[in-house]
Amino acid sequence: MRSVHRMYAPLFSFALQRPRSAVLLGAAPVVLALAAAGILGREFMPKLEEGNFWIRAPCPPRSPLEQSARYVGHIRAIRAGLPP
């Protein structure tokens, strides 16, 4: 307790002598934390592409690649409003 009192007593007397400085020193970490809170976590948020559709149309497992490509073209034409 003596070592804690040795550290605490000068800080306490500083705070009593300069109350504005003590409040500013105490408020500085809070202000920095609030400023950092607006930045933190943004790198983990994906960009939203709200106008896009995710359409999953599974093909039979043994269908050839050319046939699957035709299906995809057909689906895209329907999505674009073109005649298939």
Helices and strands as residue ranges (DSSP letters): H 2-17, H 19-37, G 42-44, H 65-80
